[in-house]
Amino acid sequence: MGKLLAVHLSKNQINIRTSGGRFQKLLTFPAFGSLKSMNPYQQKKRWKYSLLTFALVIASGSLLYTNYLVRNIARSERTRAQVWAMSMKQVLASDDNDFLNYVFAVRDSSTVPAIVTDDRGDILLSRGLDVGKTFIKLAAEGNKKLKYEPAYFESELAYMKKQHEPIKLTVLGTPWFVYYKDSPLLTQLKFFPYIQLSVIAIFLLMAYTAFSSSRKSEQNQVWVGLAKETAHQLGTPISSLMAWIELMKEKYDAEDDTLIAEMENDVKRLEIVADRFSKIGSKPQLEDHKVYEVVKDFVDYFRVRVSKNISFEMRGNPYMQAGLNVPLFDWVLENLLKNAVNAIEGKGLITVEISGNKIKKQVFIDVSDTGKGIPRSKFDTVFQPGYTTRKRGWGLGLSLTKRMVENYHNGQIFVRDSEVGKGTTFRIVLKNTKYDKQTPNR
């Protein structure tokens, strides 16, 4: 094979050059853009579409085959009805004195329900109907007529006229019309695939619900375990950093106080982050806070840590209160503001507005940016784990944000409005809101 000389990395593959001077492609990887597009959410979406397509193929195949059988049986039943009608014609034309017995024998020889009428619409004969008596009006003895349950026969006749064209024949010079309907077997066969598919769909829905609940439970356990382990790992180095900062305060002059103060703020921020992770999975402790003040405090902290080309604007009602876990809610705000900064990509405006509905006891927190926007088809997708449009990142920020708003604050978060190229507005809705006495009516 020769001596290994070099490994060459190209955009989408790895080549190994040997002493023979020949490139041999050993491994081929998708381009990085392709890897980004094949995130877990898209794979999940493809699986859903594939399974849905497969289910539709099965359902369509079952319905088509059943309809094929129904058409064949329907043709067979019409043929039997024609044979029965011709048999009746032969029996009634017979000179045998026991022809009435033959009439009933032929009548009961088929399972296809039928009614025979003359040209005036009077019922002469029936078969396959669930009654003990029938109408009989024989062409040879027109003065004999038995009348039992006329309403039932009239309704059956009307139904048969709608279902199939009659079979016409002439008996002893008199025109007869044979009306018939599908047999019970054919009727059951028509509805069988729909019943079968409904039962299967209910079973699959129950199975999907059970597996989905189990999967969500496992995901929650992973979230909790990862968060608590992260908090544990951060604890020791943060404590060490705090100790080093105290030593720096004692050692360096007052002119370095600003630098040390900013370092201390960031280390305290790390403490808050560790505290956030430690709270994941535990029962949230919500306390009443003025939403405007909590949001403003975090925005003031955040604005000095991003580019000066990005402006921040705060407005809204300063008196509305809500039950908040401040460390976790700051995390929510941080994820939304970071998302807005990434969307702006340089220079722009981020607006945070506090409003609400006093009657419905709700507080609205709208975070708007002048970034690149989100297509309407992606409004729900952005909250899926693993979804991201950036080259770097895990796509967990908005998913975690949604979890903290809904599971820990009993609220809602969604994309209120977005237009590609103009910007996006995320809305947080907090429920069970308490209002300060100074809150104006809205």
Buried (B, 14 or more C-beta within 10 A) or exposed (E): EEEEEEEEEEEEBEBBBBEEEEBEEEEEEEEEEEEBEEBEBBEEBEEEEEEEEEBEEEBEEBEEEBEEBBEEBBEEBBEBBBEBBBBBBEBBEEEEEEBBEBBBEBBEEBEBBBBBBBEEEEBBBBBBBEEEEBBBBBBEEEEEEEEEBEEEBEEBBEEBBEEBEBBEBEBEEBEBBBBBBBBEEBEEBBEBBEEEBEEBEEEEEEEEEEEEEEEEEEEBEEBBEEBBEBBEEBBEEBEEBBEEBEEBBEEEEEEEEEEBEEBBEEBBBBBBBBBBBBBBBEEBEBEEBBBBEBBBEBBEBBBEEBEEEBEBEBEBBBBBBBBBBBBBBBBBBBBBBBBBBBBBEEEBBBBBBBBBEBEEBBBBBBBBBBBBBBEEEBBEBBBBBBBBEEEEEEBBBBBBBBBBBEEBBEBBBBBBBBEEEEBBBBBBBBBEBEBEEEBEEE
